[in-house]
Amino acid sequence: MNKTIALLLLLVIFSRTFSQPVYSGTDLGVRFSPSATSFKIWSPAATDVMLRLYGAGEGGNALRSIHLQKGQSGTWAISLPGNWENQYYTFQTCISGNWSQECPDLYARAIGINGRRGMIIDLNKTNPPGWAHDKRPALKNYTDIIIYELHVRDLSISAGSGIVHKGKFLGLTERGTHNAAGLSTGLDHIKELGVTHIHLMPSFDFNSIDEATPNGNYNWGYDPVNYNVPEGTYATDAYDGRVRIQELKQAVSTLHANGLRVILDVVYNHTSDIAGSIFTQLAPGYFYRHHADGSYSNGSGCNNETASEQAMMRKFMVESVASWAREYHIDGFRFDLMGLHDIPTMKAVSDTLHKIDPAIFIYGEGWTAGASPLPEAQRAVKQQVAQLKGVAAFSDDIRDGLRGGIGNVRENGFASGRPGTAESIRFGIVGATAHVDIDYQRVCDSRTPWAKEPSQAINYVSCHDDNCLFDRLMISNPGASEKDLIKMDKLAAAVVLTSQGVPFLLAGDEMLRTKQGVANSFNAPDSINELNWDRKTRYKEVFEYYRGLIALRKQHPAFRMPSAEMIRKHLTFINSSQDSLLVSYLLTGYANGDKYKNILIILNGNKNAQKLALPPGRWVQVLNEEQYKESGIGAIKMGEVEVAGTSANVFLAP
């Protein structure tokens, strides 16, 4: 009987989600001024809403309890005269005769310890020195971007990092840090490498670590609580809600001053849980997606899935990213499981952000983690990315082609000599766009080009999720020597960084990062996840190779053509054997304004050296399996060339 009643109640809630009033105003949340503070939430099913004010972020009794006034379109509001700065607050709704848990509002911009209470602050007072003059680094085309995915804690927590503010936002700001051998670490290392964008893994308030007693606990942070506030464990003081805001702003400002744009990893597709989420306290059932029987859907793989197609969820997402872009000067957003969001919502996100800054970069995972009631044709999956303007998706095609599929860790790819993978590499080389030389039936994950423009394809071989590159190569090639594994690693990186589209690197891959074989390291200890800066010393030549690949890409615009039309005009494959492990192609006609008329790229996935006839002309080799040298490696070549096994090679001709 109890189960039947529970199901009936769930169905009632589910039926209401399609008829809730929509509030179009832009004043939801808390607005502070020295003379008055206004509070407004959206809770259409509530019959009463209580505001409670506290003197601290946790503990103690409420200083005041005040009933809000019912307004239009499901809103509840009140304005309190006087100066309430630095006080804390909660809301509590009464729905169907039951009072909810106390919680902040969805739009909370500051919170107390562990995010259980909101905080009333003057945001202008959280701005670090010079914030008014903070300037986003220049960006001409999206294809000029080189992304470096980084977990805030991983960068600095190692004892050998030389960074004082270990595991904190401020660790991103320190200059002059080095490892035991005197090699640069932290921000100086990132600048030395040459990337353009830092992708920060979830840095909003998440649930999995107690901010009061973190005790070295670790989590990636894909369990959102308060979407619009920085995470407290990354701040030097998690109790004072202003500190985390000021320190993240300081990190962004410092990165900008050092020529680096900042991308925020956002997770709107699910919440930490259902019962305790702010969504449920304010509007039970509304913000989540349901099956026909009223049960919660689980396309996120996290036991709940939000419903971006609902008007107030879409509104929340759009206003949330806009808040990050305006208040924190964030330059880009990576959407976790973007395939769970509907296309109109992602269009609204793109339109809004690009009005703030046309160079803001938006991308995400173009898939779901499980079945979803949202029809496939309405999802922002990679196959639908061409419908979206200014939104990109990860290319699992080039990833799986280079190292092997995600479902079988022992499967090899092009970089480790697996036949039949060349077409997936060609697909990645043209940035997942339409090209006459590609046989799409031979591509590993896609059968059609899915990117309208190359800027919509994120080329990568390694990210935080799954094994990092060097671990994957060790697992899938158990008998290989370290020397051979390094050659495979270099070839994979070279393909990513010379392909059209937007390259993406996992922090630490440039020094052969290892997580000791742990793939899903979301809550593994620092000993698994930290960047081990001694590896930079041990594998200095690998770091220099990655650094050279980035320099090659930045110095030659032919590798970063901004349009599919330009790629089709200037890029031609010159060996067409579909099953070959030798991929070669030409970039011709001063592509994208390159200073060289012709560029030849030869990628050899065979373990043995291969000979190839050079096109007519005098060619200078600038990249081989060992180094990049713009002035040339060895003698000028004519006629035939032999390239080493498992190597990437680039030749220039004036």
N, C-alpha and C positions, 0 to 999 in steps of 0.2 A: 504493500500500500504506500509506503514512504517513497519507494522508487517511482511509482505511478504519479504521485503528487509532484515530485521533483521534476519529472519529465513534463507534466502539464504546465508547471510554472516556467520551465525553460522554453516551452513552445509559445507561451504568452509573451515572454520577453522577446523571443525571436520574431513573432508576428509584429511587435511594436517597432522593430528596427526600420521598417519600411515606411513608417508614417510619422516619424519624429520631426518636429519643426526645425528649420535650419536658421541659424543666426548668422547674418552676414557682416556684422560689425567687426571692427579690428581692435576692440578694447577688452577682450577677455584676459583674465589674469589680474595682476596687482600693479597699480600705477601709483608711484610715490611722488609726493611733493612735500616740502617742509610745512605746508599749511594744511594738507589733507592727504589721505591715502584712499584710493578707491579699490574695491574688490568686486570681481564679476566672474561667475562661472556659468557653464552650460550644464544643466541637469534637468531635462524636461520631465522626467517621471517623478521628481521629488515633490513632496508636499510640504517640506520644511527644510531649510538649510541653516546650519549653525556655523558661525565664524568664531574661532577661539584664538585669543592672543596670549603669547607666552614671552617670558623674559629670556629664555634660553632655547637652544636647539633640541634639548632633551631634558626630561625630568621636570619636576615642579608642577604646581597647579596653574591652571589658566588664570591670567590676570583679568580677562574679560571674556564673556560668552555673549554673542550678539546674533540675533536672528537676521538673516538677509531678507530682502524684499523681492518678491517675485516680479520679474519683468517680462518683456516680450520674447517670443521665439525660444522658450525654454530656459531663459537666463534668470539668474538670481544675483542681486547686487546690493552694495551699500558703500557709502563714502563716509569715512570717519575724519572729522576735523581734528587738527592738531598734528604734531610731529611724531610719527611712529617709527622713525628710522631705527634700524637694527633690532627691531622686535621680530618675534617669530609667530607664525600663524598656522592654523589648520582649518580645513572645512570638514563638515560632517553632514551627510544628507539623510533624510528620512524618506524611504521609498517603500510603499506597501506596508507602512506601519513599522518598518524595521530601520534602525539607525545603522548607517555604514561605519566603517573604520574611519578614524581621523586621518587626513592626508593633505598634502599641498594641492594646489591646482595644477592642471595639465601644463599650464604656461609658466610655471614657477621659474624665475630667473636666478634665484638664489635660495639656498637651503641650509639647514643645520646638519649636524652629524648624521650620517646614514640616510639623509633625505626624507626623514619622517615629518619634518615641519618646514614650511617655506620661511623665507626671511625677507623682511622689508628693507630694501637698501636703495641708496642713491648710486646707480650704476656708474655715473660719471666719476665717482670717487674710487672706482676700481681700475681706472685707466692708469697704466704705468707711465713714467716720464716719457714725453715725446710721442705719446699715442696719437695725438691729433695730427701729427705729421707722418704717421706710419703710411708707407706707400707699398702697394702690391708690386712685386717685380714685373717688368714688362714681359708680355707674351704675345707673339705675333700670330702663330697658328697652334692649334691643339697638337698637331703632329710634331711640334718642337718640344713637347713635354717628355721627360724621362722620370718615371715615378719610382720612389723608394719606399716600400712598405715597412713601417716601423712600429713596434710596441713601445710605449713610453718607458716602461720599466726595463725592457730588454737592453736598451741603449746604454744605460749607465750603471746597472746594479752590480755588475761584475767587480770583484775586488781589484782587478787589473785595469779598470777603465780610466782611472785617474780623475774621475768626476766626483765632485764633492756632494752634490744633491742627488744621491743615488735613488733611482726609481721615481723621480719627481719631474714635473714640468720644467722646473728650473735647470734640471740636468741637460735639457736641450739648448740652454743659453750659454753654457760655459765654453770659453775659448782657451786655447793653449794646453789642453789636456793631452796626455800621451800614455802609452803602455810602458812596460818595464824596459823595452828596448828603445824607447824614445820616439816611437812612431805615433802619429796623430790618432786620437780617438774622438768619439762624440761628434760634435758639430764640425770641428776641423777636419775630421775624416770624411764626413759627408761632402763638405765643400771640395776637398781634395779629389774625391771620386768624380764629382762633376754633374750629379743629377740635378734636376730642376724643381721637382715637387716632392715634399715629404708627406706620405700618406700615414696619418696617425690612426692606428687601430683604436677601437672605441675609447673615447675620452670623456664621454658624458657620464652621468651618475649611474653606476650599475650595481647590481644587488649582491654579487657573490662574495664580496670581501667586507668584513666588518671594519668600517673606517676608524672605529675607536680602538680596536686591537688587531691591526692587520697582521702582525707577527710573521711577516715574510710570506703570507699566503699569496697565491698567484691566480690570476684569471685573465683570459683575453678580454672579457667584458661584454660579450654578446648577450647580456641579460638586462635590458634597460629598466630603469625605474623612473628617473626624472630626465626627460629627453633634452632639456634646454639648459642644463647646468653641468659644469665640469665635474669629473670624478674626484672625490676627496682624498683617496689614497695617493694621488699624484701631487697633492698640495702639501706644503710644509705645516699647515694647520687645518685639519678637517673640521674643527669645531666652529671656527669663524667663517661663515659663508662667503665673506668677501675675498678671502685669501685665494681660494682655488680659482676664482674669476680673474683676479689680478695676475696670478702667476701664469695662467694659460695665455692671457693677453701678452704678457711679457715674452713668453716663448714665441708666439706668433710674430711679435714685433722684431725680435732678434733674428728669427729665421728670414723674415722679409729683408732686414738690413743686410743679411748675408746672401741675398740673391735667390732665396728659396721660397717658393709658394707652398701653402699648407692645405692639405686635403683632410677632411674629417670623415671617418668611417661611421655611417649612421645606420641604425637598426630599427626601422619602423615596422618591420613585418611581423614582429611578435613582442610580447612583454615578458618580464621575468617570470610572472605567473599570471593566473586569471583572478583568483580570489582576492589577492592583496593588491592588485594593480589599481592605479588611480582611475583608469578607464572604467573599471567595474564599480568603484565607489561612486562615481558621478552618473554613469548611465549604463547599468548592467546589461550586458549582451550587445549593446549597440555597436561598439567599436571593433567587435570581433566577427569573423566570418563563420558561417554555420552550414552544416549539411541540411538536407531537406527535413530531417527528423528533428531539427533544432539543436543537435549536438555540435560542439565546437569542432571546427576543422583543424587539421594539423599539417598543412603544407609547409610549415616552417621546420618541422621536425622537433619543435620545442613545446609541444602539447598545446599550443594556441597559435592563432593566425589572425592578424588584424585585417580589417576590411577597408582598404584604401578607397574603394568605390563609394563608401558612405560619405555623404557631403561633409559632415563635421570631422571625419577622419582625414579626408583630403585637405580640408581647410587647415587642420592642425599640422599636417606634414609640410604644407607649403609655407605656413607662417613660421614653423620651427626652423627650417633651413634658412629662410630669410633672416631670422633672428641671428643665427650663427654667422651668416655672411656680413650682416651690418654691425653687430655688436662686437664680434671677435675677428672680423676681417678675414674670415675663412675663404680660401680660394677655390675649393673644390669639394665634392661629396662623392663618396663611394657607398652605394646602396647595397646593404646585405640582402641576399635573396631578392634582388630587384624583380625577378619573375613573378613574385607574389603581388606586386603592385600593378594596378590597371593602367592602361596606356593613357587615358585622359589625365590621371593624377600625375604621371611622370611628365606629360606635356605641360601641365600647370606648374610643376616644379621648375622645369627648364625655362619656361617663359618668365617666371618671377625672378629667378636667380640671374638670368642674363640681362634683365633690366637693371639690376644692381651693378653687375660687371659682366660684359659680354665674354670675358676670358675665363669666367668660372667654369671649371671642368666637372662634368657629371658622368659617372659610370657605375656599373654594378654587375652583380652576378646575374647573368641572363638565363636563370633557371630557378626551379623551386627545389625544396628538399623532400617533397612528397606530393601526393595527390591533393588537389585543391578544387573547391566548387567553382572558382573563377574560371570561366571558359578559356581555353588555350588562346583563342584569337584575341582575347581582351588583355592578355598578360604582357608585361614588358619583358618578354624573353628575347634571347638574341635573334630568333627568327623574325621578330616583329620590330627590331631596332631601327630598321629603315624608315618606319613610320614616325620615329622620334627625331626631333631636331636638337642637336647639341647634347645627345646622350649616347654613351658608348657601353659596350659589354665586353666581358672577358672572352678571349678566344680559347676555349678548351681544345679546339682543333689543332692549333700549333703546339699547345702544351703536350697533348697526348701523342702528336706526331713526333715530337722531339724526344720524349722520355718514356713513352708508353702510357696506356690508359690508367685511369684512376682506380679502376676496379680490381686490377691485378698488379700488385707492387713488383712482381718479378718480370713483368713484361718490359721489353726494351723499346727504344724508339730510334729515330734517325741518328741521333748523336751517339748511340751505342751500337750502331750497325745493324739495325733490324730492317730487312728488305721490305719493300712495299709501303714505305712511309714517306717517300719523296713528294707525293702529291699533296699530302697534308702540309708539308713544308712550303711548297709553292703557294698553297692557299694562304698560309700565314704571310708569306713574302709580299703578296699583293694586298694585305690588310683586309682579308675576307670580302673583298669587292669582286665585281664581275670582271673577268679577264679571259680573253679568247684562248690563252694557252693552258687553262686549268681544266682538267677532267674532274668534275665535281663528284662523279660517282666513285672516285678513288680516295676521296677525303675521308678521314677517319670518323668524324662526328657530324659533319654537315653534308648535304647533297646539293645545296644551292648557296650562292653568295648571299650573306645576310647583312653586310654593311653597305649602306649607300655610299658612304665616304670612308676613307681610311681612318679618319679620326674617331670612328665609331668602334674600332677594333683594338682591344687591349691585348698586346702580345706578351705572353709570359710563359715560363716553364716551372716557376716555383712561387709559392706564396705562403702565408702563415698556416693555411689549412693544408693537411696532408704532409708528406715528407718534404723537407727542403731538398734542393737539387742534389747536393752531394750525397746525402743519405739515400735518396732514391737510386742514384747510380751505383752506390755500394751494394744495396739490397738486390738490385736486378743484375748485377755483374759480380757475383761472389768470388770468382776466380781472377778478377782483373787486378793488376798492380796499381798502386797509387798513381804512378806516372800515367798509365792509360786512363784511369778515372779522371785525372785532371784534364787530359786532352778532350775527353767527352764533355766535361763541364764547360771548358772554354768554347767548344764548338756550339753547344746549346746556347750559351750566352751570346755568342757572335750572331747566331741566327736571329735571336730576339732583338738585338740592338742594330741590326742592319736591315730588318724588315720594315716595310711601310706600315703605318699605323702608329700606335702609342706603346712604347716599351715599358715594362713593369718589372721591377726587381724586388726580391725579398731582402731586407736588411741582413747583411752578413754573408750572403752568397758570394760576394766578392772576395771573401777570405775563407771559402769552403766551409761555411757554417754547418754544424751538425747539431741535431737534437737527439743524438745517440739512438737513432732509429725510432723515436716516438713521433708518430704522425699527428695524432689529435692531442696536442700538448696544451689544451686550453686551461687546464688546472694543474699541470705538472710544475715541479719546483723550478726555482731560478737556475739550478744546476743543469736543467734541460733547455730552458728557454733563453737564458742570457746570451748576449754577444760576448764571446770569449776573445778578448783583444790580443791574446798571445798568438792566436791563429793568424793575425795580420803579419806578425813577424815570421812565423813558420811558412806562410804561403804568400810572401811578399810579391813573388812573380805573378801569382794569380790576381792579386789586387791590381798590380800594374797593368795586366792584360785587360781587365774590366775597365779600368780607367782609360786605357787606350781606345777601347771600343766606343766608350762614351764620347771621347774626343773626336774619333772618326765620324761619328754620327753628327756631332755639333758642327764640325768643320765642313761637312759636305751635305748641303740641303737636298741633294738627290735622294738621300735615304729617308727623307721626311716630306714627301710630296703631299700637299694638302687636299688634293682631289683625286677621285677615281679616274676622271677623264685624263688627268695628267699622267697617272700611272699607266693607263692603257696606251698612251702616246709614247712614253719614254722607256717603258720596261718591257723587255723581250727575253723569254727563256730560249737558250740556245742548245740545250740537250733535252730531247723529248722522250727518252726511254722511261716509260711509266714506272718500271720497277727498279730503276737504277738508284744507287745510293750516292750518285753524283748529280748535284743540282748546280747549274750554272746559268747566269743571266746577265744581261747588259742593261745599264742605265745610260741612255744616249741623248745627244742633243742638248747638252748643258741643262740637264733636268733640274727644274725648280731653281734655276739661276746658279747652278753649281759652276765653279770656275774651271772644271774639267769637262771636256766635251763628252767623253765616254768613260764609264766605270764598269769593270768586269768583276763579278763576284763568283767564286767557285767554292762550293760547299761539298766536302768529301766525307760522307758517312761511312765509307769503307775503312776497314782497319789497315788496309795496305795502300801504299802510294798509288796515284793514278796519273796517267798522262792525258793531256787535253790540248788540242790544237787551239792556239790563240787566234782571235780574229785579226785581220790585217791591222798594222799599226805598231807603234813603239810603246810598250807597256812598262810601267814602273810598279812593282809590287810594294804595297804599303802595309799589308796585313798578312801574317801567316800564323802557324800554330803557336808561335812563341811570342810575337810582339806586334805592336803597331808603331810604324815610323813614317810620318808624313813625307819626309825627304826621300824615302825609298829604302827598300831592303835588298841589298845585292845589286847585280847588274840589271840594266834594261833588257827586257825579254822580248824576243820576236819568235814567231813560228810556233813552237810547241813548248809546253810547260809541264813539269811534274809537280804535283801537289802532294804533300804528306798525307798519310792516313789519318782519319779523324781530325780534320782541320778545316778552318775557314780561311779563305784567301781573297784579298781585294787588290785589284790592279787599276791604275789610272792611266789614261791616255789624253794628252792635250787636244 
